[in-house]
Amino acid sequence: MEFEQAHLVIGNLQIRYYGIIIVVALLAGAYVASLLASRSGRDSDHIWGGLTWAIVPGIVGARLWFVLFPPVSLIQGCGIEGEVCQNTAWFIENFFDTQSGAIAIWSGGLSIFGAGIGAALGVYLYLSVWHNRIIGLLTTLLTPVLWLAQLLEWLVMTVVRRVTGKDAAAFRYQRPVSAFPDEGMRLSPWIDIAGVSIPLGQAIGRFANYVNQELYGAPTNLPWGIQIPRDARVAPFESLIDYPIDTLFHPIWAYEALWSLVAFYVLWRIYHQYRDRLLSGDILLLYIAQYSFGRFLLEFLRVEIAVIGQSGINSSQTITLIAFVAAVALLLRRHRGGGFTAAKAADERAERAETGQPAE
């Protein structure tokens, strides 16, 4: 086993540090979420179930967002003869290019915004009335595989029972039955738990950007600046004449990691100490508002930005501005006047019903 800059090499197997860090980030966030679920009287298994449903749509969403809003470095050659133009049309035309096409998620190019939207869709489907319908469809499609798996299990158990002198029952395929309620589960308590735990995962996950030598900002003289190798720089910073190899750059990944750690601490305190003043869903809105605000400001320092088409408009700042305004507006509206009292009472009734607490 040996260590390389971007990979952990075990024999012929290469494992990217980026992937290892992302997995650790997911597990850390999910572990905290499971603790919060258990302490509030909920089944923490649903945290891990929701995570499994979120992974695939999260990856698809992350890549799709990157394809729709590619960074400036990929589209700066558009319209210039002889230059490569990797815009959205290029990604679609070269969809199955395993090196850098739309399908090549292993080559990098994943957006946190798309990941969030995709993962949210996966969690929604997990908690909704669609859960059992999707499970039923998958069970039907995978019936041959499930039948074979049960047959193999039956054969092994039959041999064991025969050897030990016991009778063995005849084989009978049993269609898996979901224990998930057909009516689904209330979404808002779970998204509040997510609102607390996601910042921890983000803080850890941003170290993966450092391993990939990405998510850095403009040159700086500050002592905590980081050096970026020439092959990881974008124009015009790849010039070693204008920007020598010892040039320091803002570590945007570290700024966002620190911001996320602070957000995790604050939201954790709010969740435990001020939940009686909040409605279900408020924690998630607070998370969206704080992250959008911080990300909007950090985008001013970034040198590798994603834009909307050829407009030059920063897509990240656009979405975070919209998200911030929407989250704050919803928070204010939900806490206005007598509507809050009625909504809070309804929340408490639903909470007692879900966690098995006696009604007042």
TATATA-V575724 format. One record per helix or strand of 3 or more residues. SS is the DSSP state (h for helix, s for strand). FROM is the first residue (numbers start at 1). TO is the last residue. Records with the same first field share a line. If there is no record, write none. Layout:
# TATATA-V575724
SS = FROM-TO  FROM-TO
This chain:
# TATATA-V575724
s = 7-10  13-16
h = 17-39  45-68  72-75  88-93  105-107  112-127  130-141  143-163  188-211  230-232  252-273  275-277  282-298  315-334  339-355
